[in-house]
Amino acid sequence: MSRITSRTPLFKGWSSIDQVAVRHNDGTIWQRTLEYHGDAAAALPFDPERRTCLMVSMPRIPLIEAAEADLLEAPAGMLDEGEDAETCARREAMEEAGVRLGDLEFVTRIWTMPGLSNERVSIFLAPYGVADRVSAGGGVPHENEQITTVELGLSTLQTMVQQGRLLDGKTLIAAQALILRRPDLFADLPSDDR
């Protein structure tokens, strides 16, 4: 089995970056740069009565050069110390989208970039109703995230999935899970080609 034989810290901040040496089974040693980011959680809020979902958009700095900096995403964020994934998903949905979530349905827990990072994201589906929209969202002011909350019809969500226009991985997984697990929400919806 491959194992890390040495570790040199390169940066410590919001995430940490180390240079590591890895000894493989055949005895070769490879140098790699690893990002230690930690665990995160995401929830796709959906209103089963009005057949809508809530997503957020915020500038994503690494994507500015790709001209795709403002993705549509499920509300998500990093777990605070001692926090479980469900608590994090509810907190982030409130902060980012202004929605109070009750029941969460677990979808999966994925490695986001296993070739580079130790980040894992727990993904949930979360029903909400009109009364659960308790604030405008937009994020925590001191974090300056510049978040915009977007409520989409499920027909638009389904079209985005079908046309390959939902570009955030965790959100795509959540949307596909919603389509597969709750086909009743997508039955008889008008076609949406937006």
N, C-alpha and C positions, 0 to 999 in steps of 0.2 A: 504494500500500500504506500502511496506517496505521502510524504510528511514534510512539514515546514521545519527547516533546520536552523534558520536564523531570521531575525526580524530587525529592521532598522526604521525607526519612526522618521517620516519625512515632513509630516504636517499634522497638527492637532487643532481642530476648530469645530465647526458645525458637524463635520465628519472628520475622521482620521485617515491618513494615508501612510502606509508602510511599504517599504521595499522588503521583500521576503525571498529567501532561497528555498527552493523546493527540491527534495531528493525523490526521484521517481524509482520505481521498482527495478529498473535496469541499471541503477546507480548514477544516472546522469543528474546533474543539478541545473535547475533553471531559475532565473531571476524573474520575479513578477512584482508588479505594483498592485496592492490591494487597498480598496476603500472600505472602511468600517463605518457603516451607516446605521445599522440597527434595524429594529422591527418597526413596521408601520401597519396601518389599518385603513381600509376604504369601505364605504358603504354607498350603494346606489339607491337613493330614496325614490320610491315610486308610489303614486297615488292610484290605487286600483279602481276608485270610483270615477275619477276624471280621466283616467288613463294618460297620466303624465309622469315625468320623472324630473328630478332636479340634478343639474350638473353645475360645475363651476368652471370659470375660465380665469387664468391669471398669467402674467408674463412668465415664461420659462426661459431663463437666461441662456442655457445651453442650446436652445432651439432658435434663437434670434437670427443667426446666420442662415438657418434653413428656412426662414420666413414662415415658421410654424410655431412661433413663440406662445400663441394664445390657443392652446388645445382646449377642447371640452373634456372635462374629467369628472369622475365621481369625487365627492368630497373625501379627502384623505389627509393623513399626516402621520408623523412619527409618534410612537408611544412615549409618554413621559415615564420617568423612572418609577417603577413599581406599578405601572398601569397595565391592565390587560387590553387585548385587542378590541373587545366589545365596548369598553369604556372609551377608548381612544376614538373609535368610529363614531360614537354618539357625540363626543366632544367636538370633533372636527366638523361633523354635519351641522352642529349648532353654530360654531364659529364661522364656518365658510358659507353655509347656505341658509342659516337662520331657521333650521328645521329641528324640531324635537323628535327624536326617534325612540320608539319603544322596542318592539320585537325586532331582532336581527336574525336573518337566516344565513348561516355559514355557507359559503360557496367553495372556497379553497384558500390555501396559503402557498404563495409562490415565491421563488427566488426571482428577483427582478432582473439582475445582471450577473449570473453566476460566474462569468469569466473575469469579473472585475470587483464585485461588491458582495458583502454579506447581507445586504438588505433583503428582508422577507416581508411580504405584504399579505395580511389576512383580508380577504374580500368577503363582503356581506351584501345581501339584498335587504332592504328595509322599507316596509310600507309606511306611508304617512297620509294624513288627511289635511284638509284646509286649516283646521284648528291647530295643527302642529307647526304651521308657519308662524313662528312667534317673533321673528326679527328679520331685518333685511340681510343679515349675514355680512359677507365682505371681509371676514377675517378679523384677527385681533389687531387693533390699531398699531401697537408698537412693533409688529412684525412687518408692516408695510408691504403686504402681499398684493394689494391692488386686485382683489378678487371680485369678479362679477358673477352673480348667480343667474342661471338660465333654466327656465322651466320649459321642457320640450314635450310635445305629444309623443306617445309611444309609437305612433306611425312614423314620425320623424326619426326616432331612435332606431327602429327596425330598418328603415331605408338607409340610414348611415351605416349600420352594420352590413347590410347586403351590398352596399356600394363601396365598401372599404374606406369609408370616410371617418370612422371613429378610430383615431390614431393613437390613443393612450392605451397601453396594454391592459392595465388593471380594469379600466372602464370597459374595454371591449369584452373582457372575460365576464364581468358583471352583467353587461347587457345581453350577451349570449346566454348566460345562465337564466336570466329573467325570461327571455324568449322561450327557452327550452322548458323551464319549470312552470311557467304560467302562460301557456298558449291561449287560455281563455281571455287574457288581457289584449291579445293581438288579433283575435277573431273579429271579423266584420269591421276592421278598421279601414278607413278610406286610404287609398294609395297616396303616398307622399313622396314626391320626387325632388324635394328641395335639397 
